[in-house]
Amino acid sequence: MSALSSEGTTGKLGTSSPVETLPGDEDSRRLRLLTLSLLALGLGIVTGLGAVLFRDLIGLLHNLFFNGTFVVAYDANVFTAPSRWGPFVILAPVIGAVVVTFLVSNFAPEAKGHGVPEVMDAIYYKEGKIRPIVALVKSLASAVAIGSGSSVGREGPIIQIGSALGSTLGQMISMPVGQRIALVASGAGAGIAATFNTPIGGVMFAIELMMPEVSVSTFLPVAIATGAATFVGRWFFGQLPAFLVPPLQALPADTNAIMLLVLYAALGGLVGVAAAGFIRGLHLAEDWFDKIPGRYTRHVIGMLTLGVLMYVLFVTLGQYYVDGVGYATIESILTGQMSIGWLLVLLFVCKAAATSISLGGGSSGGIFSPSLFMGAALGGGFASLLQAIGVPVPVSVPAFAMVGMGAMVGGGTGAVMTAVTMTFEMTRQYDIVMPMILAVAASVGVRRLLSRENIYTLKLVRRGRAIPKALHANMFLVRHAREVMDADIMVLSAERGFDDFLREHEAESRLRHVVVTRGDQIFGVLRVNTGLRRGLEGAHTGVTLGDIATRDFTIVGEDTVVSDVIERIWRRNAFMAVVVTGHGIPRAGDVIGVVTREHVANSVAEGVRIYSR
């Protein structure tokens, strides 16, 4: 690459010189990667501790609401014991609703709902800025909601909490927007990793849903924060996976494997339909509850309905089932203790309804855990049906339940890599990976046919906030300036009369790019509509090209990568970039073309078009 491409030349100075940092330029605030990584390390530790405190707070409130005891110890993987309040346990979610509504209404409206859409909105539309109070209010509101029985998950809150901490750190310390967003994504990945003991899944979640750009400078902070949070979580919770599952053989190494793969794919398609139904049902519930006047009224009605459903299940089936995160039910299905088909299908329907009612009414919590619950119930019910009809292959209810978990998460959230890696990490069952990849792919495909938006983006789209569906590495950006420049230009002297120029080109009617020179130096640039002559017939302006040439240009070498050309145009707020050949001080005779902002826009669009729908 030429010296020009590595240093650059500014047309405003007219000489070859290193690109200077303009006042207020974000580069003046850019942190070194080492500094950013150290900040991410601290963020990961704090987020991990936050996850520990958050879980303890949930345990304390759960014991208080259900048993009236001030005890922190609480194992979500064990079914809740019968409440000492008897049928009055129905009021526990109602009391929680009043507290949650008070916190959300008075301190942080962003804390309502499942949290992830609010983080995505902050990343794409608010320069990664999240109010610091959101972390505190989200912690309290979600802990109260989950502890009192609301049918939501704890991963959404800790994602929003970690993101708020990362955003606060990024606002306290002066840094570019991109680095602040990297810290927001780091907090999100750290939160979910500490909650589920899933470091790889935490990184994948941040990459798939939180990061507009993936590179070493953004990936490294995420990886460090996630690793640190996982270490802190394991320090307090131990090394065991989220669900203790006995060894199983999901896919035997014989001819039955082909038939089983077909069945797993069929399950994926079924779960895709269920995911689309859950997405639509959740937003229908939100719309329905919004018609009820009064925040407290609609939330109390929703939680009273949930409380009744919870108690009816307890009276008829012996467990509350749909209260809280629902890990006990998932554990029971994965260990083979629950395998009755009709019961699993019933629990799927009840959990979908309970979660929609909870979030629709105004609760605060995530949808990840409910998705795991619904996927396990639907997958286990599907396997039970296959056993009942006598399919000629060995069908494992726990294996199909695991695959259903991944398929439901992937189909509902659109985070396919996260779904596969996290389900594997939560169960440590490697044999399930191949069937799960197939089922997740089928689930996402079917869900996209029925609902283009996932459960996160639909909420934002309804607000008029479009979110990218994919990350594009625009191949145009790695081309050289000589490959994208407009070579059909004119190099003219600054003393040339403007009237004479128009008269010579009066037969044309198009835009012409002109590089204006003075002596042997590049003086300025022009973009002229040669059709102007028709409106200036008989007029004499008396101006020269030098009089009207703009000095807002930059000079780049022909080997300069287009991404660098774009950055230089932006840095200098230049009108266009003049492309020159050679390695020395640029002269008028070295000009071979120009790159304008319009060229950049058209070429970027051409690059995106390769992957357009």
C-alpha positions in Angstrom: 0.0 0.0 0.0 1.3 3.4 -0.8 2.4 6.1 1.6 -0.7 8.0 0.7 -3.0 5.1 1.8 -1.3 4.8 5.1 -0.9 8.4 6.0 -3.3 10.3 3.7 -3.3 13.8 2.3 -5.7 16.5 3.1 -6.9 18.8 0.3 -7.4 21.6 2.9 -3.7 21.8 3.5 -2.7 21.0 -0.1 0.4 19.1 1.0 1.1 15.5 2.0 0.9 15.1 5.8 -0.3 12.5 8.3 -4.1 12.7 9.0 -4.6 14.8 12.0 -7.2 14.1 14.6 -9.9 16.7 14.5 -11.2 18.3 17.7 -14.1 16.3 19.0 -13.2 13.3 16.9 -14.1 10.0 18.6 -10.6 8.8 18.0 -9.4 11.2 20.6 -11.5 9.4 23.2 -10.8 5.8 21.9 -9.4 3.6 24.7 -6.6 1.1 24.1 -7.8 -2.5 23.8 -5.9 -3.4 27.0 -7.7 -0.6 28.9 -11.1 -1.7 27.4 -10.4 -5.3 28.3 -9.5 -4.4 31.9 -12.8 -2.5 32.2 -14.6 -5.6 30.8 -12.9 -7.7 33.4 -14.2 -5.5 36.2 -17.6 -5.4 34.6 -17.7 -9.2 34.4 -16.8 -9.5 38.1 -19.4 -7.0 39.1 -22.1 -8.6 36.9 -21.3 -12.0 38.3 -21.7 -10.7 41.8 -24.9 -9.0 40.7 -26.2 -12.4 39.4 -25.4 -14.0 42.8 -27.2 -11.2 44.7 -30.1 -11.3 42.3 -30.6 -15.0 42.8 -30.4 -14.7 46.6 -32.9 -11.9 46.5 -35.3 -14.1 44.4 -34.9 -16.9 47.0 -35.5 -14.5 49.9 -38.7 -13.1 48.3 -39.9 -16.5 47.2 -39.7 -17.9 50.7 -41.3 -14.8 52.1 -44.3 -14.8 49.6 -44.9 -18.6 49.8 -44.0 -19.5 53.3 -43.6 -16.2 55.3 -40.0 -17.1 56.2 -36.9 -14.8 55.9 -34.6 -17.5 54.3 -32.3 -17.0 51.3 -31.8 -20.6 50.5 -33.9 -21.6 47.5 -33.3 -24.3 44.8 -35.3 -23.5 41.7 -34.7 -27.0 40.4 -36.9 -28.4 43.2 -40.6 -28.1 43.2 -42.1 -25.5 45.6 -43.5 -27.0 48.8 -47.2 -26.4 49.5 -47.6 -22.9 50.8 -48.5 -22.3 54.4 -51.1 -19.8 53.1 -53.2 -22.5 51.5 -55.6 -21.1 48.9 -54.5 -17.5 49.8 -51.3 -18.2 47.9 -53.3 -17.0 45.0 -52.8 -13.4 46.4 -49.0 -13.7 46.4 -48.6 -12.8 42.7 -51.2 -10.0 43.2 -49.2 -8.4 46.0 -46.1 -8.8 43.9 -47.9 -7.0 41.0 -48.6 -4.0 43.2 -44.9 -3.7 44.2 -43.6 -4.2 40.7 -46.0 -1.7 39.2 -45.0 0.9 41.8 -41.3 0.4 41.1 -41.6 0.5 37.3 -44.1 3.4 37.2 -42.2 5.7 39.5 -38.5 4.9 38.8 -37.8 3.1 35.5 -40.5 2.3 32.9 -37.7 0.4 31.0 -37.7 -2.3 33.7 -41.1 -3.5 32.5 -41.2 -6.6 30.3 -38.5 -9.0 29.4 -35.7 -6.5 29.1 -33.8 -7.6 26.0 -35.7 -5.4 23.6 -34.9 -2.4 25.7 -31.2 -3.3 25.6 -31.3 -3.7 21.8 -33.1 -0.4 21.5 -30.4 1.3 23.5 -27.7 -0.2 21.3 -29.2 0.6 18.0 -31.0 3.9 18.7 -29.5 5.4 21.9 -25.8 5.1 21.4 -25.7 2.4 24.1 -27.0 4.7 26.8 -29.0 3.0 29.5 -29.9 4.9 32.7 -28.0 3.7 35.7 -31.1 3.4 37.8 -32.4 0.7 35.5 -30.0 -1.8 37.0 -31.3 -1.3 40.5 -35.0 -1.1 39.6 -34.8 -4.1 37.3 -33.2 -6.1 40.0 -35.8 -5.3 42.6 -38.8 -5.5 40.3 -37.9 -8.8 38.7 -36.9 -10.3 42.0 -40.3 -9.4 43.4 -42.1 -10.7 40.3 -40.3 -14.0 40.2 -40.3 -14.5 43.9 -44.1 -13.9 44.1 -44.8 -16.4 41.4 -44.9 -14.5 38.1 -44.3 -16.9 35.2 -41.1 -15.3 33.9 -37.4 -16.0 33.8 -34.4 -14.5 35.6 -32.1 -14.3 32.6 -33.8 -11.3 30.9 -33.4 -9.2 34.1 -29.8 -10.1 34.6 -29.1 -9.3 30.9 -30.6 -5.9 31.3 -28.8 -5.4 34.7 -25.4 -6.4 33.2 -26.1 -4.2 30.1 -27.0 -1.2 32.3 -23.8 -1.7 34.3 -21.8 -1.8 31.1 -23.6 1.3 29.8 -23.0 3.2 33.0 -19.3 2.4 32.9 -19.2 3.5 29.3 -20.8 6.8 30.2 -18.6 7.5 33.3 -15.4 7.0 31.3 -15.1 9.0 28.1 -15.0 6.6 25.1 -16.5 6.3 21.6 -20.0 5.0 21.1 -18.7 1.7 19.6 -16.7 0.9 22.7 -19.6 1.8 25.0 -21.8 -0.6 23.0 -19.1 -3.3 23.3 -19.4 -2.9 27.1 -23.2 -3.1 26.9 -22.9 -6.4 25.0 -20.2 -7.6 27.5 -22.6 -6.9 30.4 -25.4 -8.8 28.6 -23.2 -11.8 27.9 -21.7 -11.8 31.4 -25.2 -11.8 32.9 -26.5 -14.7 31.0 -23.3 -16.7 31.5 -23.3 -16.2 35.3 -27.0 -17.1 35.5 -26.9 -20.4 33.6 -23.2 -21.3 34.0 -22.9 -21.1 30.2 -19.8 -19.1 29.2 -19.9 -20.1 25.5 -23.6 -19.4 25.4 -23.1 -16.0 26.9 -20.6 -15.1 24.2 -22.9 -16.4 21.5 -25.8 -14.5 22.9 -23.9 -11.2 22.8 -22.7 -11.8 19.3 -26.0 -12.8 17.9 -28.3 -10.3 19.5 -26.2 -7.5 21.0 -23.3 -6.7 18.8 -23.7 -4.6 15.6 -20.1 -5.4 14.7 -17.9 -8.3 15.5 -14.1 -7.9 15.5 -11.2 -8.5 17.9 -11.8 -5.1 19.5 -15.4 -6.0 20.3 -15.2 -9.8 20.8 -12.3 -9.7 23.3 -14.1 -7.5 25.9 -17.2 -9.7 25.6 -15.2 -12.9 26.1 -13.3 -11.5 29.1 -16.4 -10.2 30.8 -18.3 -13.5 30.2 -15.4 -15.6 31.5 -15.0 -13.4 34.6 -18.8 -13.6 35.4 -18.8 -17.4 34.9 -15.9 -17.7 37.3 -17.7 -15.7 39.9 -20.9 -17.6 39.4 -19.1 -21.0 39.8 -17.3 -19.7 42.9 -20.7 -19.3 44.6 -22.9 -21.9 42.8 -20.4 -24.6 42.0 -19.3 -26.2 38.7 -22.4 -28.3 38.1 -24.6 -27.6 35.0 -28.0 -25.9 35.3 -29.7 -29.3 34.9 -28.4 -32.6 36.2 -29.3 -35.1 33.5 -28.3 -38.8 33.5 -26.2 -39.9 30.5 -28.4 -40.7 27.5 -28.1 -41.8 23.9 -29.9 -39.3 21.7 -28.7 -40.8 18.4 -27.6 -44.4 18.3 -24.9 -45.3 15.8 -27.0 -47.6 13.7 -29.7 -47.5 11.0 -32.2 -46.1 13.4 -30.3 -42.8 13.4 -31.7 -41.7 10.1 -35.3 -42.2 11.2 -34.6 -40.5 14.5 -33.1 -37.5 12.7 -36.3 -37.2 10.6 -38.3 -37.2 13.8 -36.1 -34.6 15.4 -36.5 -32.4 12.4 -40.3 -32.9 12.6 -40.2 -31.9 16.2 -38.3 -28.8 15.2 -41.0 -27.9 12.7 -43.7 -28.4 15.3 -41.8 -26.2 17.8 -41.4 -23.6 15.1 -45.2 -23.4 14.9 -45.4 -23.2 18.7 -42.8 -20.5 18.8 -44.7 -18.4 16.3 -47.9 -18.9 18.3 -46.1 -17.9 21.5 -44.8 -14.7 19.9 -48.2 -13.8 18.6 -49.9 -14.8 21.8 -47.6 -12.7 24.0 -48.2 -9.6 21.9 -51.9 -10.2 21.7 -52.0 -10.4 25.5 -50.1 -7.1 25.8 -52.6 -5.5 23.4 -55.5 -6.9 25.4 -54.2 -5.8 28.8 -53.4 -2.3 27.4 -57.1 -1.8 26.8 -57.7 -2.1 30.6 -57.4 1.3 32.2 -54.9 1.7 35.0 -51.5 0.1 35.3 -52.2 -1.3 38.7 -55.6 -2.7 37.6 -54.3 -4.5 34.6 -51.4 -6.0 36.4 -53.5 -7.1 39.4 -56.0 -8.7 37.0 -53.2 -10.6 35.2 -51.5 -11.8 38.4 -54.8 -12.8 40.0 -55.5 -14.9 36.9 -52.1 -16.5 37.2 -52.6 -17.1 40.9 -55.8 -19.0 40.2 -54.2 -21.0 37.4 -51.2 -21.9 39.7 -53.5 -23.0 42.5 -55.8 -25.0 40.3 -52.8 -26.9 39.0 -51.7 -27.6 42.6 -55.1 -28.9 43.6 -55.5 -31.1 40.6 -51.9 -32.2 39.8 -50.1 -31.7 43.1 -47.7 -28.9 42.0 -47.9 -25.3 41.2 -45.9 -25.9 38.0 -46.2 -22.5 36.3 -44.9 -20.3 39.1 -41.5 -18.6 38.7 -38.8 -19.8 36.4 -40.0 -23.4 36.2 -36.7 -25.2 36.4 -38.1 -27.9 38.6 -40.5 -29.0 35.9 -37.7 -29.0 33.3 -35.4 -31.0 35.6 -38.2 -33.5 36.2 -38.8 -34.0 32.4 -35.1 -34.3 31.6 -34.5 -36.9 34.3 -37.5 -39.0 33.0 -39.7 -38.5 36.1 -42.4 -36.8 33.9 -43.2 -38.6 30.7 -47.0 -38.6 30.4 -48.0 -37.1 27.1 -51.2 -35.4 28.0 -49.7 -33.8 31.1 -46.7 -32.4 29.2 -48.9 -30.9 26.5 -51.2 -29.4 29.2 -48.2 -27.9 30.9 -47.0 -26.4 27.6 -50.3 -24.7 27.1 -50.5 -23.5 30.7 -46.9 -22.1 30.7 -47.5 -20.3 27.4 -50.7 -18.8 28.8 -49.1 -18.0 32.2 -46.1 -16.2 30.6 -48.2 -14.2 28.2 -50.5 -13.2 31.1 -47.6 -12.2 33.3 -45.7 -10.1 30.7 -48.9 -8.8 29.1 -50.2 -7.6 32.5 -47.0 -5.7 33.2 -44.6 -8.0 35.0 -40.8 -7.8 34.8 -38.8 -10.9 33.8 -37.4 -12.8 30.9 -38.8 -15.2 28.3 -35.8 -17.5 28.1 -36.7 -19.8 31.0 -40.3 -20.0 30.0 -39.1 -21.0 26.5 -37.0 -23.8 27.9 -40.0 -25.0 29.9 -42.3 -24.9 26.9 -39.7 -26.6 24.7 -39.0 -29.4 27.2 -42.8 -30.0 27.7 -43.5 -30.0 23.9 -40.5 -32.1 23.1 -41.3 -34.6 25.8 -45.0 -34.8 24.9 -44.0 -35.4 21.2 -41.7 -38.3 22.2 -44.4 -39.7 24.5 -46.8 -39.6 21.5 -44.3 -41.4 19.3 -43.9 -44.1 21.9 -47.7 -44.5 22.2 -48.1 -45.0 18.5 -45.3 -47.5 18.5 -42.7 -46.0 16.1 -40.1 -48.7 15.3 -37.1 -46.8 16.7 -35.9 -46.1 20.3 -37.4 -42.8 21.4 -36.1 -41.1 24.5 -38.4 -38.6 26.2 -35.5 -36.7 27.9 -33.6 -36.5 24.6 -36.5 -35.1 22.7 -37.2 -32.7 25.6 -33.7 -31.4 25.3 -34.0 -30.9 21.6 -37.3 -29.2 22.2 -35.7 -26.7 24.6 -33.1 -25.6 22.1 -35.6 -25.5 19.2 -38.0 -23.3 21.2 -35.3 -20.9 22.3 -33.8 -20.7 18.8 -37.2 -20.4 17.1 -38.5 -17.8 19.5 -35.5 -15.6 19.9 -33.8 -16.2 16.5 -30.5 -16.8 18.4 -29.7 -20.2 16.8 -26.1 -20.6 17.9 -27.0 -19.4 21.4 -29.8 -22.0 21.6 -27.6 -24.9 20.6 -24.6 -24.0 22.8 -26.5 -23.0 25.9 -28.7 -26.1 25.9 -25.6 -28.2 25.6 -23.8 -26.3 28.4 -26.9 -26.5 30.6 -27.1 -30.3 30.3 -23.5 -31.3 29.3 -25.0 -33.9 26.9 -22.8 -33.7 23.8 -24.8 -36.4 21.9 -27.7 -34.1 21.7 -25.9 -31.5 19.6 -26.4 -32.9 16.1 -30.2 -33.5 16.5 -30.5 -30.1 18.1 -28.8 -28.3 15.3 -31.2 -29.9 12.9 -34.3 -29.2 15.0 -33.2 -25.6 15.7 -32.8 -25.0 12.0 -36.2 -26.4 11.2 -37.8 -24.4 14.1 -36.3 -21.1 12.9 -37.3 -21.8 9.3 -40.9 -22.6 10.1 -41.2 -19.7 12.6 -39.9 -17.2 10.0 -42.5 -18.5 7.5 -45.2 -17.7 10.1 -43.6 -14.7 11.8 -40.7 -12.8 10.3 -39.9 -11.1 13.5 -38.7 -12.9 16.6 -40.0 -12.3 20.1 -37.4 -9.5 20.7 -37.6 -7.6 17.4 -41.4 -7.8 17.1 -41.7 -5.6 20.2 -39.3 -3.1 18.7 -40.8 -3.1 15.3 -44.2 -2.3 16.8 -42.6 0.8 18.2 -41.2 1.7 14.8 -37.7 0.5 15.7 -36.3 -1.7 12.9 -33.4 -4.1 14.0 -31.0 -5.8 11.5 -31.8 -9.4 10.9 -28.1 -10.3 10.1 -24.6 -9.0 10.4 -23.1 -8.3 6.9 -19.4 -8.2 6.2 -19.7 -5.9 3.2 -17.3 -7.3 0.6 -17.2 -3.9 -1.1 -15.3 -2.4 1.9 -12.2 -4.6 1.2 -11.8 -3.4 -2.4 -9.3 -0.8 -3.4 -10.0 2.8 -4.3 -9.0 2.3 -8.0 -11.7 -0.5 -8.2 -14.6 1.7 -7.2 -13.6 5.2 -8.3 -15.1 7.2 -11.0 -12.4 7.5 -13.7 -14.5 9.6 -16.0 -13.4 12.9 -14.6 -11.8 16.1 -15.8 -8.6 17.7 -14.4 -8.6 21.4 -15.2 -6.7 24.5 -14.2 -8.1 26.9 -11.5 -7.8 29.8 -14.0 -10.2 28.2 -16.4 -13.4 30.2 -16.8 -16.6 28.6 -15.6 -18.6 30.0 -18.6 -16.1 28.6 -21.1 -16.3 25.2 -19.4 -20.1 25.1 -19.6 -20.0 26.3 -23.2 -17.6 23.5 -24.2 -19.9 20.8 -22.6 -23.3 22.3 -23.5 -24.2 19.3 -25.6 -24.0 17.2 -22.4 -26.6 17.1 -19.6 -25.1 15.2 -16.8 -23.0 15.5 -13.7 -19.2 15.8 -14.2 -16.6 15.6 -11.5 -13.8 18.1 -11.9 -10.5 18.1 -10.1 -9.2 21.7 -10.1 -5.4 22.3 -10.1 -3.2 25.3 -9.5 0.2 24.9 -11.0 1.2 21.4 -10.2 -0.9 21.1 -7.1 -4.3 19.8 -6.5 -6.3 22.8 -5.5 -10.0 21.8 -5.2 -12.9 19.7 -6.5 -16.2 20.4 -8.3 -19.3 18.5 -9.2 -21.0 20.3 -12.1 -24.3 19.7 -13.9 -23.4 20.6 -17.4 -27.0 21.1 -18.2 -26.8 24.4 -16.3 -25.7 26.1 -19.6 -29.3 26.0 -20.8 -30.4 28.2 -18.0 -27.5 30.6 -18.3 -27.6 31.4 -22.0 -26.2 34.8 -22.7 -25.1 35.2 -19.1 -21.6 36.0 -18.1 -20.6 35.0 -14.6 -16.9 36.0 -14.9 -15.9 33.4 -12.3 -13.2 30.8 -12.7 -13.2 27.2 -11.6 -10.8 28.1 -8.8 -13.3 30.6 -7.5 -16.1 28.0 -7.0 -14.0 24.9 -6.3 -14.5 23.5 -2.8 -11.5 22.7 -0.7 -13.4 20.0 1.2 -11.7 17.0 -0.2 -9.1 14.5 0.8 -6.4 12.6 -1.3 -6.0 8.8 -1.2 -3.7 6.4 -2.9 -5.1 4.0 -5.5 -4.3 1.1 -3.3 -6.2 2.5 -0.3 -8.8 0.0 1.0 -12.3 1.5 0.6 -13.1 1.2 4.3 -10.1 3.5 4.9 -11.4 5.9 2.1 -14.8 6.1 3.8 -13.2 6.7 7.2 -11.0 9.5 5.8 -14.0 11.1 4.0 -15.9 11.0 7.2 -13.0 12.2 9.4 -12.5 15.3 7.2 -16.1 15.8 6.4 -14.9 15.8 2.8 -17.0 16.3 -0.3 -15.0 13.6 -2.2 -11.7 11.7 -2.2 -9.3 12.3 -5.1 -7.6 9.1 -6.1 -3.9 9.4 -7.2 -1.2 7.0 -8.3 2.3 6.9 -7.2 4.0 7.0 -3.8 5.4 10.5 -3.5 3.9 13.9 -3.0 0.7 13.9 -5.1 0.8 16.1 -8.2 -1.9 17.1 -10.7 -0.7 14.6 -13.1 -1.1 11.8 -10.7 -4.9 12.1 -10.5 -6.7 9.1 -11.9 -10.3 9.3 -10.4 -12.5 10.4 -7.5 -14.6 8.6 -4.9 -17.7 10.5 -3.8 -20.2 9.7 -1.0 -22.7 8.7 -3.6 -20.2 6.1 -5.0 -19.8 4.8 -1.5 -23.5 4.5 -0.9 -24.1 2.8 -4.2 -21.3 0.3 -3.7 -22.3 -0.5 -0.2 -25.9 -1.2 -1.4 -24.4 -3.4 -4.1 -22.6 -5.4 -1.5 -25.6 -5.8 0.7 -27.7 -6.9 -2.3 -25.7 -10.1 -2.5 -27.5 -11.4 0.6 -30.8 -9.5 0.2 -34.1 -11.4 0.3 
